[in-house]
Amino acid sequence: MEPYVSGRLYERYEDGGEFTIGEVLAWEPPRHVVFTWRGRWAAPTEVSVKFTAVEPSVTRVQLVHSAWERLGSIGLESRNQYLNGWPAVLAALVDSTTIE
């Protein structure tokens, strides 16, 4: 992710190729970031991530993925495909020593 409004959210592959997934809409470190998420469909959805300090070494992360209605008839199906995706991504970021 390029760390500024209008920056790109993108994947870079081992062969050097890139795929732009979205664009940064809000960049407010360390509290909030909003970006579009295009995936492989025609219209972008939006992802908002908020970070709230709970303790010095614990941060609450709230992720909301919205605007599925922009995808028309495939919106609900596409959203359902992500029901397990975001929890897996967030779980990979958790430091297991802080889980209660």
C-alpha positions in Angstrom: 0.0 0.0 0.0 1.3 3.4 -0.9 1.0 5.4 2.3 -1.0 8.5 1.1 -4.4 9.5 -0.3 -4.7 8.4 -3.9 -1.9 5.8 -3.3 -2.2 2.3 -4.7 -3.0 -0.9 -3.0 -1.4 -3.5 -5.1 0.2 -6.9 -5.3 3.7 -7.5 -6.7 4.5 -10.9 -8.0 7.8 -12.8 -8.1 8.1 -12.1 -11.8 7.9 -8.3 -11.2 4.3 -8.0 -12.4 1.8 -6.0 -10.5 -1.9 -6.0 -10.0 -3.6 -2.8 -8.6 -6.3 -3.8 -6.2 -7.4 -0.4 -5.1 -6.8 3.2 -4.1 -6.2 4.8 -0.7 -9.2 7.1 0.1 -8.2 8.1 3.6 -4.8 7.9 5.3 -4.9 8.9 9.0 -2.1 7.0 10.8 -2.1 5.5 13.3 -5.9 5.4 13.6 -7.6 4.9 10.3 -7.2 3.9 6.7 -9.8 3.5 3.9 -9.2 2.1 0.5 -11.1 0.7 -2.4 -10.9 -3.0 -3.2 -11.4 -4.0 -6.8 -10.6 -7.7 -6.8 -11.3 -9.2 -10.2 -14.7 -7.4 -10.6 -15.6 -4.3 -12.5 -16.6 -1.9 -9.7 -14.6 -1.2 -6.4 -15.9 -2.0 -2.9 -14.5 -0.1 0.1 -12.5 -1.3 3.1 -12.3 0.8 6.3 -9.8 -0.2 9.0 -9.7 1.5 12.4 -7.0 0.9 15.0 -7.7 1.6 18.6 -5.1 1.3 21.4 -6.4 -0.9 24.2 -3.2 -1.3 26.1 0.4 -0.4 25.3 0.9 -3.7 23.5 -2.7 -4.4 22.4 -4.5 -2.8 19.5 -8.2 -3.4 18.5 -8.6 -3.6 14.8 -12.1 -3.0 13.3 -12.4 -3.8 9.6 -15.6 -3.0 7.6 -15.8 -4.1 3.9 -18.7 -2.3 2.3 -20.2 -1.1 -1.0 -21.0 -4.6 -2.3 -24.1 -3.2 -3.9 -21.9 -1.6 -6.5 -21.3 -5.1 -8.0 -25.0 -5.5 -8.9 -26.2 -9.1 -9.2 -22.8 -10.6 -8.1 -22.5 -8.4 -5.0 -24.0 -10.8 -2.5 -22.1 -13.8 -3.8 -18.8 -11.9 -3.9 -19.4 -10.7 -0.3 -20.1 -14.2 0.9 -16.8 -15.4 -0.7 -15.0 -12.9 1.7 -16.7 -14.1 4.8 -13.7 -16.4 5.6 -11.1 -14.3 3.8 -10.8 -11.3 6.2 -10.8 -13.3 9.4 -7.9 -15.4 8.0 -6.0 -12.2 7.0 -6.5 -10.6 10.4 -5.7 -13.8 12.3 -2.3 -13.9 10.5 -1.6 -10.5 12.0 -2.4 -11.5 15.6 0.5 -12.0 18.0 -0.6 -15.2 19.8 1.0 -14.1 23.0 -1.6 -11.4 23.5 -4.7 -13.6 23.0 -6.7 -14.1 26.2 
